[in-house]
Amino acid sequence: MKSSLLFILLLLSAGVVLYSSSCDLFLTTLFYDNTFYLKDKTFVKMIDVGCEYFIAALFLLILGIWCGRRLKLSFFTHPLFRFIDTKKLLFLGISFFGWCVAFPYSFKMFFHRARPYQTDLFGGECLFSKAFEKTFSCPVGDSFISGHTSFAMWLFALALVMPERIRKFVTVFSLFVVFMVGASRVLGGYHYLTDVFFAVLLVGSGIFVTWKKCFTQNVPDIACQPVYGKEKNVCHQI
């Protein structure tokens, strides 16, 4: 099942890369007529800025709860806060500062891809470039990958460490927020489809692999055999 999903993701990614120019330009053109319809609109800014403040505040809240538990303050010993331990906080910190901030920023600095509204195709002065194409035609270009979408992916990391009873709800909520942020960035002319797609794919993969390394272990197979004349079984690794 996992190998099939990985194969599908790789195939989809290869198709997006191969036809990135056509996909990006076709979709972006739908929302442009001398100007981008939703560029600088209030509700688009509210989605983007509101998401950033919400996630930053949520991370600080979790950090505060962890500090409260370490200091053994009575309020933070409530069972509601028990899921926040040192290992989970470390994972959330790596996801926040590493995968959701530093990783997309390094992509931006390396590829220098111009945003849609910066290109000559959409009223700007820079040249259009494809995903994963390094260019210096736009010194201030920082379109690839989407930083806002990458930042929103931290909610996916949070969902992975949530208690089982609410994990599905948090996962659905995180995907909804990521979709809303990604859509707002494309509709406003700030990013191409591939900027958002690879932000979700690469950052999400990094977060998931880190989670697997932190919280899953290979448990050896154990074989137990009854021993004649003894009440207990003898177990050994196989």
mmCIF file of the C-alpha atoms, coordinates in Angstrom:
data_MODEL
# 
_entry.id   MODEL 
# 
loop_
_atom_site.group_PDB 
_atom_site.id 
_atom_site.type_symbol 
_atom_site.label_atom_id 
_atom_site.label_alt_id 
_atom_site.label_comp_id 
_atom_site.label_asym_id 
_atom_site.label_entity_id 
_atom_site.label_seq_id 
_atom_site.pdbx_PDB_ins_code 
_atom_site.Cartn_x 
_atom_site.Cartn_y 
_atom_site.Cartn_z 
_atom_site.occupancy 
_atom_site.B_iso_or_equiv 
_atom_site.pdbx_formal_charge 
_atom_site.auth_seq_id 
_atom_site.auth_comp_id 
_atom_site.auth_asym_id 
_atom_site.auth_atom_id 
_atom_site.pdbx_PDB_model_num 
ATOM 1   C CA . MET A 1 1   ? 0.000   0.000   0.000   1.00 0.00 ? 1   MET A CA 1 
ATOM 2   C CA . LYS A 1 2   ? 2.753   2.452   0.975   1.00 0.00 ? 2   LYS A CA 1 
ATOM 3   C CA . SER A 1 3   ? 4.856   1.589   -2.094  1.00 0.00 ? 3   SER A CA 1 
ATOM 4   C CA . SER A 1 4   ? 1.831   2.086   -4.364  1.00 0.00 ? 4   SER A CA 1 
ATOM 5   C CA . LEU A 1 5   ? 1.120   5.495   -2.835  1.00 0.00 ? 5   LEU A CA 1 
ATOM 6   C CA . LEU A 1 6   ? 4.762   6.481   -3.204  1.00 0.00 ? 6   LEU A CA 1 
ATOM 7   C CA . PHE A 1 7   ? 4.747   5.392   -6.844  1.00 0.00 ? 7   PHE A CA 1 
ATOM 8   C CA . ILE A 1 8   ? 1.597   7.429   -7.531  1.00 0.00 ? 8   ILE A CA 1 
ATOM 9   C CA . LEU A 1 9   ? 3.133   10.522  -5.884  1.00 0.00 ? 9   LEU A CA 1 
ATOM 10  C CA . LEU A 1 10  ? 6.343   10.148  -7.894  1.00 0.00 ? 10  LEU A CA 1 
ATOM 11  C CA . LEU A 1 11  ? 4.386   9.675   -11.119 1.00 0.00 ? 11  LEU A CA 1 
ATOM 12  C CA . LEU A 1 12  ? 2.200   12.692  -10.364 1.00 0.00 ? 12  LEU A CA 1 
ATOM 13  C CA . SER A 1 13  ? 5.258   14.783  -9.512  1.00 0.00 ? 13  SER A CA 1 
ATOM 14  C CA . ALA A 1 14  ? 6.993   13.778  -12.735 1.00 0.00 ? 14  ALA A CA 1 
ATOM 15  C CA . GLY A 1 15  ? 3.899   14.743  -14.713 1.00 0.00 ? 15  GLY A CA 1 
ATOM 16  C CA . VAL A 1 16  ? 3.643   18.110  -12.976 1.00 0.00 ? 16  VAL A CA 1 
ATOM 17  C CA . VAL A 1 17  ? 7.331   18.831  -13.654 1.00 0.00 ? 17  VAL A CA 1 
ATOM 18  C CA . LEU A 1 18  ? 7.042   17.731  -17.292 1.00 0.00 ? 18  LEU A CA 1 
ATOM 19  C CA . TYR A 1 19  ? 4.012   19.888  -17.998 1.00 0.00 ? 19  TYR A CA 1 
ATOM 20  C CA . SER A 1 20  ? 4.707   22.582  -15.393 1.00 0.00 ? 20  SER A CA 1 
ATOM 21  C CA . SER A 1 21  ? 4.844   25.452  -17.874 1.00 0.00 ? 21  SER A CA 1 
ATOM 22  C CA . SER A 1 22  ? 1.517   24.565  -19.482 1.00 0.00 ? 22  SER A CA 1 
ATOM 23  C CA . CYS A 1 23  ? -0.219  23.960  -16.137 1.00 0.00 ? 23  CYS A CA 1 
ATOM 24  C CA . ASP A 1 24  ? 1.154   27.104  -14.518 1.00 0.00 ? 24  ASP A CA 1 
ATOM 25  C CA . LEU A 1 25  ? 0.421   29.456  -17.374 1.00 0.00 ? 25  LEU A CA 1 
ATOM 26  C CA . PHE A 1 26  ? -3.029  28.035  -18.149 1.00 0.00 ? 26  PHE A CA 1 
ATOM 27  C CA . LEU A 1 27  ? -4.234  28.245  -14.557 1.00 0.00 ? 27  LEU A CA 1 
ATOM 28  C CA . THR A 1 28  ? -2.694  31.648  -13.900 1.00 0.00 ? 28  THR A CA 1 
ATOM 29  C CA . THR A 1 29  ? -4.206  33.114  -17.059 1.00 0.00 ? 29  THR A CA 1 
ATOM 30  C CA . LEU A 1 30  ? -7.693  32.182  -15.832 1.00 0.00 ? 30  LEU A CA 1 
ATOM 31  C CA . PHE A 1 31  ? -7.413  34.763  -13.053 1.00 0.00 ? 31  PHE A CA 1 
ATOM 32  C CA . TYR A 1 32  ? -5.706  37.550  -14.998 1.00 0.00 ? 32  TYR A CA 1 
ATOM 33  C CA . ASP A 1 33  ? -7.068  40.306  -17.212 1.00 0.00 ? 33  ASP A CA 1 
ATOM 34  C CA . ASN A 1 34  ? -4.657  43.259  -17.201 1.00 0.00 ? 34  ASN A CA 1 
ATOM 35  C CA . THR A 1 35  ? -4.411  42.595  -13.464 1.00 0.00 ? 35  THR A CA 1 
ATOM 36  C CA . PHE A 1 36  ? -5.004  39.684  -11.131 1.00 0.00 ? 36  PHE A CA 1 
ATOM 37  C CA . TYR A 1 37  ? -8.606  39.743  -9.960  1.00 0.00 ? 37  TYR A CA 1 
ATOM 38  C CA . LEU A 1 38  ? -7.811  38.880  -6.352  1.00 0.00 ? 38  LEU A CA 1 
ATOM 39  C CA . LYS A 1 39  ? -4.415  40.521  -5.909  1.00 0.00 ? 39  LYS A CA 1 
ATOM 40  C CA . ASP A 1 40  ? -4.278  42.654  -2.750  1.00 0.00 ? 40  ASP A CA 1 
ATOM 41  C CA . LYS A 1 41  ? -7.876  41.827  -1.882  1.00 0.00 ? 41  LYS A CA 1 
ATOM 42  C CA . THR A 1 42  ? -8.673  42.037  1.809   1.00 0.00 ? 42  THR A CA 1 
ATOM 43  C CA . PHE A 1 43  ? -9.980  38.504  2.286   1.00 0.00 ? 43  PHE A CA 1 
ATOM 44  C CA . VAL A 1 44  ? -6.932  37.025  0.515   1.00 0.00 ? 44  VAL A CA 1 
ATOM 45  C CA . LYS A 1 45  ? -4.639  38.942  2.851   1.00 0.00 ? 45  LYS A CA 1 
ATOM 46  C CA . MET A 1 46  ? -6.760  37.852  5.806   1.00 0.00 ? 46  MET A CA 1 
ATOM 47  C CA . ILE A 1 47  ? -6.272  34.196  4.864   1.00 0.00 ? 47  ILE A CA 1 
ATOM 48  C CA . ASP A 1 48  ? -2.514  34.532  4.367   1.00 0.00 ? 48  ASP A CA 1 
ATOM 49  C CA . VAL A 1 49  ? -1.675  36.784  7.317   1.00 0.00 ? 49  VAL A CA 1 
ATOM 50  C CA . GLY A 1 50  ? -4.276  35.217  9.605   1.00 0.00 ? 50  GLY A CA 1 
ATOM 51  C CA . CYS A 1 51  ? -2.842  31.756  8.994   1.00 0.00 ? 51  CYS A CA 1 
ATOM 52  C CA . GLU A 1 52  ? 0.690   32.913  9.800   1.00 0.00 ? 52  GLU A CA 1 
ATOM 53  C CA . TYR A 1 53  ? -0.344  34.560  13.075  1.00 0.00 ? 53  TYR A CA 1 
ATOM 54  C CA . PHE A 1 54  ? -2.532  31.616  14.027  1.00 0.00 ? 54  PHE A CA 1 
ATOM 55  C CA . ILE A 1 55  ? 0.230   29.036  13.513  1.00 0.00 ? 55  ILE A CA 1 
ATOM 56  C CA . ALA A 1 56  ? 2.876   31.153  15.259  1.00 0.00 ? 56  ALA A CA 1 
ATOM 57  C CA . ALA A 1 57  ? 0.538   31.702  18.222  1.00 0.00 ? 57  ALA A CA 1 
ATOM 58  C CA . LEU A 1 58  ? -0.317  27.997  18.338  1.00 0.00 ? 58  LEU A CA 1 
ATOM 59  C CA . PHE A 1 59  ? 3.362   27.012  18.407  1.00 0.00 ? 59  PHE A CA 1 
ATOM 60  C CA . LEU A 1 60  ? 4.071   29.516  21.194  1.00 0.00 ? 60  LEU A CA 1 
ATOM 61  C CA . LEU A 1 61  ? 1.066   28.185  23.111  1.00 0.00 ? 61  LEU A CA 1 
ATOM 62  C CA . ILE A 1 62  ? 2.382   24.631  22.897  1.00 0.00 ? 62  ILE A CA 1 
ATOM 63  C CA . LEU A 1 63  ? 5.832   25.824  23.940  1.00 0.00 ? 63  LEU A CA 1 
ATOM 64  C CA . GLY A 1 64  ? 4.267   27.636  26.904  1.00 0.00 ? 64  GLY A CA 1 
ATOM 65  C CA . ILE A 1 65  ? 2.326   24.539  27.937  1.00 0.00 ? 65  ILE A CA 1 
ATOM 66  C CA . TRP A 1 66  ? 5.504   22.456  27.789  1.00 0.00 ? 66  TRP A CA 1 
ATOM 67  C CA . CYS A 1 67  ? 7.344   25.010  29.943  1.00 0.00 ? 67  CYS A CA 1 
ATOM 68  C CA . GLY A 1 68  ? 4.438   24.991  32.401  1.00 0.00 ? 68  GLY A CA 1 
ATOM 69  C CA . ARG A 1 69  ? 4.601   21.221  32.678  1.00 0.00 ? 69  ARG A CA 1 
ATOM 70  C CA . ARG A 1 70  ? 8.370   21.273  33.174  1.00 0.00 ? 70  ARG A CA 1 
ATOM 71  C CA . LEU A 1 71  ? 7.926   23.812  35.961  1.00 0.00 ? 71  LEU A CA 1 
ATOM 72  C CA . LYS A 1 72  ? 5.168   21.597  37.396  1.00 0.00 ? 72  LYS A CA 1 
ATOM 73  C CA . LEU A 1 73  ? 2.621   24.389  37.529  1.00 0.00 ? 73  LEU A CA 1 
ATOM 74  C CA . SER A 1 74  ? -0.702  22.989  38.677  1.00 0.00 ? 74  SER A CA 1 
ATOM 75  C CA . PHE A 1 75  ? -2.781  24.238  35.736  1.00 0.00 ? 75  PHE A CA 1 
ATOM 76  C CA . PHE A 1 76  ? -0.555  22.487  33.189  1.00 0.00 ? 76  PHE A CA 1 
ATOM 77  C CA . THR A 1 77  ? -0.699  19.099  34.915  1.00 0.00 ? 77  THR A CA 1 
ATOM 78  C CA . HIS A 1 78  ? -4.238  18.628  33.588  1.00 0.00 ? 78  HIS A CA 1 
ATOM 79  C CA . PRO A 1 79  ? -4.639  15.414  31.505  1.00 0.00 ? 79  PRO A CA 1 
ATOM 80  C CA . LEU A 1 80  ? -5.543  17.582  28.502  1.00 0.00 ? 80  LEU A CA 1 
ATOM 81  C CA . PHE A 1 81  ? -1.911  18.692  28.214  1.00 0.00 ? 81  PHE A CA 1 
ATOM 82  C CA . ARG A 1 82  ? -0.220  15.334  28.748  1.00 0.00 ? 82  ARG A CA 1 
ATOM 83  C CA . PHE A 1 83  ? 0.303   14.699  25.035  1.00 0.00 ? 83  PHE A CA 1 
ATOM 84  C CA . ILE A 1 84  ? 2.839   17.551  24.886  1.00 0.00 ? 84  ILE A CA 1 
ATOM 85  C CA . ASP A 1 85  ? 6.110   15.956  25.916  1.00 0.00 ? 85  ASP A CA 1 
ATOM 86  C CA . THR A 1 86  ? 9.717   16.857  25.144  1.00 0.00 ? 86  THR A CA 1 
ATOM 87  C CA . LYS A 1 87  ? 10.031  14.516  22.172  1.00 0.00 ? 87  LYS A CA 1 
ATOM 88  C CA . LYS A 1 88  ? 6.888   15.838  20.503  1.00 0.00 ? 88  LYS A CA 1 
ATOM 89  C CA . LEU A 1 89  ? 7.908   19.433  21.138  1.00 0.00 ? 89  LEU A CA 1 
ATOM 90  C CA . LEU A 1 90  ? 11.297  18.705  19.527  1.00 0.00 ? 90  LEU A CA 1 
ATOM 91  C CA . PHE A 1 91  ? 9.550   17.231  16.483  1.00 0.00 ? 91  PHE A CA 1 
ATOM 92  C CA . LEU A 1 92  ? 7.222   20.234  16.228  1.00 0.00 ? 92  LEU A CA 1 
ATOM 93  C CA . GLY A 1 93  ? 10.192  22.594  16.571  1.00 0.00 ? 93  GLY A CA 1 
ATOM 94  C CA . ILE A 1 94  ? 12.146  20.834  13.810  1.00 0.00 ? 94  ILE A CA 1 
ATOM 95  C CA . SER A 1 95  ? 9.058   20.946  11.587  1.00 0.00 ? 95  SER A CA 1 
ATOM 96  C CA . PHE A 1 96  ? 8.410   24.615  12.363  1.00 0.00 ? 96  PHE A CA 1 
ATOM 97  C CA . PHE A 1 97  ? 11.896  26.083  11.993  1.00 0.00 ? 97  PHE A CA 1 
ATOM 98  C CA . GLY A 1 98  ? 13.398  23.487  9.662   1.00 0.00 ? 98  GLY A CA 1 
ATOM 99  C CA . TRP A 1 99  ? 10.842  22.176  7.203   1.00 0.00 ? 99  TRP A CA 1 
ATOM 100 C CA . CYS A 1 100 ? 8.302   25.033  7.268   1.00 0.00 ? 100 CYS A CA 1 
ATOM 101 C CA . VAL A 1 101 ? 10.674  28.036  7.389   1.00 0.00 ? 101 VAL A CA 1 
ATOM 102 C CA . ALA A 1 102 ? 14.313  27.298  6.502   1.00 0.00 ? 102 ALA A CA 1 
ATOM 103 C CA . PHE A 1 103 ? 13.607  24.681  3.817   1.00 0.00 ? 103 PHE A CA 1 
ATOM 104 C CA . PRO A 1 104 ? 11.314  26.800  1.588   1.00 0.00 ? 104 PRO A CA 1 
ATOM 105 C CA . TYR A 1 105 ? 13.503  29.871  2.139   1.00 0.00 ? 105 TYR A CA 1 
ATOM 106 C CA . SER A 1 106 ? 16.533  27.958  0.805   1.00 0.00 ? 106 SER A CA 1 
ATOM 107 C CA . PHE A 1 107 ? 14.547  26.990  -2.298  1.00 0.00 ? 107 PHE A CA 1 
ATOM 108 C CA . LYS A 1 108 ? 13.567  30.606  -2.877  1.00 0.00 ? 108 LYS A CA 1 
ATOM 109 C CA . MET A 1 109 ? 17.165  31.825  -2.600  1.00 0.00 ? 109 MET A CA 1 
ATOM 110 C CA . PHE A 1 110 ? 18.478  29.104  -4.922  1.00 0.00 ? 110 PHE A CA 1 
ATOM 111 C CA . PHE A 1 111 ? 15.959  29.191  -7.781  1.00 0.00 ? 111 PHE A CA 1 
ATOM 112 C CA . HIS A 1 112 ? 14.964  32.918  -7.756  1.00 0.00 ? 112 HIS A CA 1 
ATOM 113 C CA . ARG A 1 113 ? 11.773  32.141  -9.632  1.00 0.00 ? 113 ARG A CA 1 
ATOM 114 C CA . ALA A 1 114 ? 9.710   35.228  -10.439 1.00 0.00 ? 114 ALA A CA 1 
ATOM 115 C CA . ARG A 1 115 ? 6.192   35.426  -9.086  1.00 0.00 ? 115 ARG A CA 1 
ATOM 116 C CA . PRO A 1 116 ? 3.399   35.572  -11.691 1.00 0.00 ? 116 PRO A CA 1 
ATOM 117 C CA . TYR A 1 117 ? 2.807   39.320  -11.258 1.00 0.00 ? 117 TYR A CA 1 
ATOM 118 C CA . GLN A 1 118 ? 6.570   39.938  -11.634 1.00 0.00 ? 118 GLN A CA 1 
ATOM 119 C CA . THR A 1 119 ? 6.824   38.330  -15.098 1.00 0.00 ? 119 THR A CA 1 
ATOM 120 C CA . ASP A 1 120 ? 6.491   40.125  -18.419 1.00 0.00 ? 120 ASP A CA 1 
ATOM 121 C CA . LEU A 1 121 ? 3.587   37.812  -19.257 1.00 0.00 ? 121 LEU A CA 1 
ATOM 122 C CA . PHE A 1 122 ? 1.503   39.382  -16.500 1.00 0.00 ? 122 PHE A CA 1 
ATOM 123 C CA . GLY A 1 123 ? 2.565   43.007  -16.448 1.00 0.00 ? 123 GLY A CA 1 
ATOM 124 C CA . GLY A 1 124 ? 5.972   42.657  -14.782 1.00 0.00 ? 124 GLY A CA 1 
ATOM 125 C CA . GLU A 1 125 ? 9.569   42.889  -15.993 1.00 0.00 ? 125 GLU A CA 1 
ATOM 126 C CA . CYS A 1 126 ? 11.034  39.457  -15.206 1.00 0.00 ? 126 CYS A CA 1 
ATOM 127 C CA . LEU A 1 127 ? 11.103  36.395  -17.443 1.00 0.00 ? 127 LEU A CA 1 
ATOM 128 C CA . PHE A 1 128 ? 8.926   33.363  -16.821 1.00 0.00 ? 128 PHE A CA 1 
ATOM 129 C CA . SER A 1 129 ? 10.769  30.244  -15.645 1.00 0.00 ? 129 SER A CA 1 
ATOM 130 C CA . LYS A 1 130 ? 9.655   26.689  -14.935 1.00 0.00 ? 130 LYS A CA 1 
ATOM 131 C CA . ALA A 1 131 ? 9.654   24.858  -11.635 1.00 0.00 ? 131 ALA A CA 1 
ATOM 132 C CA . PHE A 1 132 ? 13.144  23.634  -10.639 1.00 0.00 ? 132 PHE A CA 1 
ATOM 133 C CA . GLU A 1 133 ? 14.719  25.960  -13.233 1.00 0.00 ? 133 GLU A CA 1 
ATOM 134 C CA . LYS A 1 134 ? 17.428  28.123  -11.719 1.00 0.00 ? 134 LYS A CA 1 
ATOM 135 C CA . THR A 1 135 ? 17.310  31.688  -13.054 1.00 0.00 ? 135 THR A CA 1 
ATOM 136 C CA . PHE A 1 136 ? 18.756  35.114  -12.340 1.00 0.00 ? 136 PHE A CA 1 
ATOM 137 C CA . SER A 1 137 ? 16.368  37.066  -14.559 1.00 0.00 ? 137 SER A CA 1 
ATOM 138 C CA . CYS A 1 138 ? 14.544  38.282  -11.462 1.00 0.00 ? 138 CYS A CA 1 
ATOM 139 C CA . PRO A 1 139 ? 16.921  39.080  -8.563  1.00 0.00 ? 139 PRO A CA 1 
ATOM 140 C CA . VAL A 1 140 ? 14.026  39.545  -6.152  1.00 0.00 ? 140 VAL A CA 1 
ATOM 141 C CA . GLY A 1 141 ? 12.102  36.473  -7.354  1.00 0.00 ? 141 GLY A CA 1 
ATOM 142 C CA . ASP A 1 142 ? 11.086  34.195  -4.494  1.00 0.00 ? 142 ASP A CA 1 
ATOM 143 C CA . SER A 1 143 ? 8.136   32.274  -5.869  1.00 0.00 ? 143 SER A CA 1 
ATOM 144 C CA . PHE A 1 144 ? 9.384   28.676  -5.722  1.00 0.00 ? 144 PHE A CA 1 
ATOM 145 C CA . ILE A 1 145 ? 8.351   27.140  -3.387  1.00 0.00 ? 145 ILE A CA 1 
ATOM 146 C CA . SER A 1 146 ? 5.395   28.829  -1.666  1.00 0.00 ? 146 SER A CA 1 
ATOM 147 C CA . GLY A 1 147 ? 6.431   30.002  1.789   1.00 0.00 ? 147 GLY A CA 1 
ATOM 148 C CA . HIS A 1 148 ? 2.883   30.588  3.038   1.00 0.00 ? 148 HIS A CA 1 
ATOM 149 C CA . THR A 1 149 ? 1.813   27.097  1.983   1.00 0.00 ? 149 THR A CA 1 
ATOM 150 C CA . SER A 1 150 ? 4.939   25.574  3.532   1.00 0.00 ? 150 SER A CA 1 
ATOM 151 C CA . PHE A 1 151 ? 4.235   27.401  6.784   1.00 0.00 ? 151 PHE A CA 1 
ATOM 152 C CA . ALA A 1 152 ? 0.640   26.143  6.806   1.00 0.00 ? 152 ALA A CA 1 
ATOM 153 C CA . MET A 1 153 ? 1.960   22.585  6.530   1.00 0.00 ? 153 MET A CA 1 
ATOM 154 C CA . TRP A 1 154 ? 3.039   22.826  10.177  1.00 0.00 ? 154 TRP A CA 1 
ATOM 155 C CA . LEU A 1 155 ? -0.562  22.022  11.059  1.00 0.00 ? 155 LEU A CA 1 
ATOM 156 C CA . PHE A 1 156 ? 0.032   18.633  9.412   1.00 0.00 ? 156 PHE A CA 1 
ATOM 157 C CA . ALA A 1 157 ? 2.957   18.067  11.791  1.00 0.00 ? 157 ALA A CA 1 
ATOM 158 C CA . LEU A 1 158 ? 0.718   19.009  14.696  1.00 0.00 ? 158 LEU A CA 1 
ATOM 159 C CA . ALA A 1 159 ? -1.934  16.547  13.525  1.00 0.00 ? 159 ALA A CA 1 
ATOM 160 C CA . LEU A 1 160 ? 0.601   13.703  13.592  1.00 0.00 ? 160 LEU A CA 1 
ATOM 161 C CA . VAL A 1 161 ? 1.218   14.100  17.331  1.00 0.00 ? 161 VAL A CA 1 
ATOM 162 C CA . MET A 1 162 ? -2.371  14.735  18.374  1.00 0.00 ? 162 MET A CA 1 
ATOM 163 C CA . PRO A 1 163 ? -4.167  12.186  20.597  1.00 0.00 ? 163 PRO A CA 1 
ATOM 164 C CA . GLU A 1 164 ? -5.817  9.447   18.558  1.00 0.00 ? 164 GLU A CA 1 
ATOM 165 C CA . ARG A 1 165 ? -9.367  10.572  19.368  1.00 0.00 ? 165 ARG A CA 1 
ATOM 166 C CA . ILE A 1 166 ? -8.949  13.978  17.678  1.00 0.00 ? 166 ILE A CA 1 
ATOM 167 C CA . ARG A 1 167 ? -6.228  13.205  15.144  1.00 0.00 ? 167 ARG A CA 1 
ATOM 168 C CA . LYS A 1 168 ? -8.604  12.795  12.196  1.00 0.00 ? 168 LYS A CA 1 
ATOM 169 C CA . PHE A 1 169 ? -10.343 16.075  12.950  1.00 0.00 ? 169 PHE A CA 1 
ATOM 170 C CA . VAL A 1 170 ? -7.032  17.973  13.197  1.00 0.00 ? 170 VAL A CA 1 
ATOM 171 C CA . THR A 1 171 ? -5.785  16.322  9.997   1.00 0.00 ? 171 THR A CA 1 
ATOM 172 C CA . VAL A 1 172 ? -8.896  17.375  8.059   1.00 0.00 ? 172 VAL A CA 1 
ATOM 173 C CA . PHE A 1 173 ? -8.635  20.876  9.519   1.00 0.00 ? 173 PHE A CA 1 
ATOM 174 C CA . SER A 1 174 ? -4.957  21.146  8.566   1.00 0.00 ? 174 SER A CA 1 
ATOM 175 C CA . LEU A 1 175 ? -5.635  20.028  4.985   1.00 0.00 ? 175 LEU A CA 1 
ATOM 176 C CA . PHE A 1 176 ? -8.476  22.560  4.730   1.00 0.00 ? 176 PHE A CA 1 
ATOM 177 C CA . VAL A 1 177 ? -6.213  25.402  5.903   1.00 0.00 ? 177 VAL A CA 1 
ATOM 178 C CA . VAL A 1 178 ? -3.406  24.352  3.540   1.00 0.00 ? 178 VAL A CA 1 
ATOM 179 C CA . PHE A 1 179 ? -5.862  24.252  0.635   1.00 0.00 ? 179 PHE A CA 1 
ATOM 180 C CA . MET A 1 180 ? -7.258  27.691  1.465   1.00 0.00 ? 180 MET A CA 1 
ATOM 181 C CA . VAL A 1 181 ? -3.794  29.235  1.775   1.00 0.00 ? 181 VAL A CA 1 
ATOM 182 C CA . GLY A 1 182 ? -2.511  27.572  -1.404  1.00 0.00 ? 182 GLY A CA 1 
ATOM 183 C CA . ALA A 1 183 ? -5.595  28.632  -3.359  1.00 0.00 ? 183 ALA A CA 1 
ATOM 184 C CA . SER A 1 184 ? -5.326  32.228  -2.136  1.00 0.00 ? 184 SER A CA 1 
ATOM 185 C CA . ARG A 1 185 ? -1.695  32.399  -3.264  1.00 0.00 ? 185 ARG A CA 1 
ATOM 186 C CA . VAL A 1 186 ? -2.532  31.146  -6.772  1.00 0.00 ? 186 VAL A CA 1 
ATOM 187 C CA . LEU A 1 187 ? -5.707  33.210  -7.186  1.00 0.00 ? 187 LEU A CA 1 
ATOM 188 C CA . GLY A 1 188 ? -3.945  36.382  -6.085  1.00 0.00 ? 188 GLY A CA 1 
ATOM 189 C CA . GLY A 1 189 ? -1.109  35.966  -8.608  1.00 0.00 ? 189 GLY A CA 1 
ATOM 190 C CA . TYR A 1 190 ? 1.521   35.454  -5.925  1.00 0.00 ? 190 TYR A CA 1 
ATOM 191 C CA . HIS A 1 191 ? 2.366   31.871  -6.884  1.00 0.00 ? 191 HIS A CA 1 
ATOM 192 C CA . TYR A 1 192 ? 2.013   29.312  -9.641  1.00 0.00 ? 192 TYR A CA 1 
ATOM 193 C CA . LEU A 1 193 ? 0.332   25.951  -9.149  1.00 0.00 ? 193 LEU A CA 1 
ATOM 194 C CA . THR A 1 194 ? 3.718   24.190  -9.020  1.00 0.00 ? 194 THR A CA 1 
ATOM 195 C CA . ASP A 1 195 ? 4.924   26.522  -6.257  1.00 0.00 ? 195 ASP A CA 1 
ATOM 196 C CA . VAL A 1 196 ? 2.055   25.375  -4.072  1.00 0.00 ? 196 VAL A CA 1 
ATOM 197 C CA . PHE A 1 197 ? 2.079   21.730  -5.189  1.00 0.00 ? 197 PHE A CA 1 
ATOM 198 C CA . PHE A 1 198 ? 5.746   21.155  -4.421  1.00 0.00 ? 198 PHE A CA 1 
ATOM 199 C CA . ALA A 1 199 ? 5.505   23.076  -1.159  1.00 0.00 ? 199 ALA A CA 1 
ATOM 200 C CA . VAL A 1 200 ? 2.887   20.574  0.010   1.00 0.00 ? 200 VAL A CA 1 
ATOM 201 C CA . LEU A 1 201 ? 4.730   17.552  -1.414  1.00 0.00 ? 201 LEU A CA 1 
ATOM 202 C CA . LEU A 1 202 ? 8.282   18.351  -0.302  1.00 0.00 ? 202 LEU A CA 1 
ATOM 203 C CA . VAL A 1 203 ? 7.529   19.894  3.082   1.00 0.00 ? 203 VAL A CA 1 
ATOM 204 C CA . GLY A 1 204 ? 4.897   17.255  3.836   1.00 0.00 ? 204 GLY A CA 1 
ATOM 205 C CA . SER A 1 205 ? 7.323   14.459  2.931   1.00 0.00 ? 205 SER A CA 1 
ATOM 206 C CA . GLY A 1 206 ? 10.026  15.970  5.117   1.00 0.00 ? 206 GLY A CA 1 
ATOM 207 C CA . ILE A 1 207 ? 7.674   16.288  8.066   1.00 0.00 ? 207 ILE A CA 1 
ATOM 208 C CA . PHE A 1 208 ? 6.397   12.739  7.640   1.00 0.00 ? 208 PHE A CA 1 
ATOM 209 C CA . VAL A 1 209 ? 9.880   11.211  7.381   1.00 0.00 ? 209 VAL A CA 1 
ATOM 210 C CA . THR A 1 210 ? 10.974  13.124  10.491  1.00 0.00 ? 210 THR A CA 1 
ATOM 211 C CA . TRP A 1 211 ? 7.900   11.865  12.348  1.00 0.00 ? 211 TRP A CA 1 
ATOM 212 C CA . LYS A 1 212 ? 8.673   8.285   11.299  1.00 0.00 ? 212 LYS A CA 1 
ATOM 213 C CA . LYS A 1 213 ? 12.244  8.621   12.549  1.00 0.00 ? 213 LYS A CA 1 
ATOM 214 C CA . CYS A 1 214 ? 11.149  10.115  15.868  1.00 0.00 ? 214 CYS A CA 1 
ATOM 215 C CA . PHE A 1 215 ? 8.145   7.996   16.775  1.00 0.00 ? 215 PHE A CA 1 
ATOM 216 C CA . THR A 1 216 ? 8.340   4.646   15.013  1.00 0.00 ? 216 THR A CA 1 
ATOM 217 C CA . GLN A 1 217 ? 10.809  1.893   15.676  1.00 0.00 ? 217 GLN A CA 1 
ATOM 218 C CA . ASN A 1 218 ? 11.467  -1.473  14.109  1.00 0.00 ? 218 ASN A CA 1 
ATOM 219 C CA . VAL A 1 219 ? 10.211  -3.926  16.703  1.00 0.00 ? 219 VAL A CA 1 
ATOM 220 C CA . PRO A 1 220 ? 11.970  -7.311  16.316  1.00 0.00 ? 220 PRO A CA 1 
ATOM 221 C CA . ASP A 1 221 ? 9.839   -10.393 15.823  1.00 0.00 ? 221 ASP A CA 1 
ATOM 222 C CA . ILE A 1 222 ? 9.628   -12.491 18.972  1.00 0.00 ? 222 ILE A CA 1 
ATOM 223 C CA . ALA A 1 223 ? 8.965   -16.198 19.025  1.00 0.00 ? 223 ALA A CA 1 
ATOM 224 C CA . CYS A 1 224 ? 7.736   -17.853 22.222  1.00 0.00 ? 224 CYS A CA 1 
ATOM 225 C CA . GLN A 1 225 ? 7.834   -21.582 22.856  1.00 0.00 ? 225 GLN A CA 1 
ATOM 226 C CA . PRO A 1 226 ? 6.383   -23.548 25.759  1.00 0.00 ? 226 PRO A CA 1 
ATOM 227 C CA . VAL A 1 227 ? 9.015   -25.420 27.754  1.00 0.00 ? 227 VAL A CA 1 
ATOM 228 C CA . TYR A 1 228 ? 8.115   -28.795 29.164  1.00 0.00 ? 228 TYR A CA 1 
ATOM 229 C CA . GLY A 1 229 ? 7.926   -28.803 32.942  1.00 0.00 ? 229 GLY A CA 1 
ATOM 230 C CA . LYS A 1 230 ? 7.902   -25.011 33.273  1.00 0.00 ? 230 LYS A CA 1 
ATOM 231 C CA . GLU A 1 231 ? 5.008   -22.619 33.669  1.00 0.00 ? 231 GLU A CA 1 
ATOM 232 C CA . LYS A 1 232 ? 6.529   -19.820 31.569  1.00 0.00 ? 232 LYS A CA 1 
ATOM 233 C CA . ASN A 1 233 ? 7.335   -19.729 27.857  1.00 0.00 ? 233 ASN A CA 1 
ATOM 234 C CA . VAL A 1 234 ? 10.800  -19.088 26.532  1.00 0.00 ? 234 VAL A CA 1 
ATOM 235 C CA . CYS A 1 235 ? 10.905  -16.189 24.053  1.00 0.00 ? 235 CYS A CA 1 
ATOM 236 C CA . HIS A 1 236 ? 13.733  -15.341 21.697  1.00 0.00 ? 236 HIS A CA 1 
ATOM 237 C CA . GLN A 1 237 ? 14.314  -12.944 18.796  1.00 0.00 ? 237 GLN A CA 1 
ATOM 238 C CA . ILE A 1 238 ? 14.024  -14.364 15.303  1.00 0.00 ? 238 ILE A CA 1 
# 
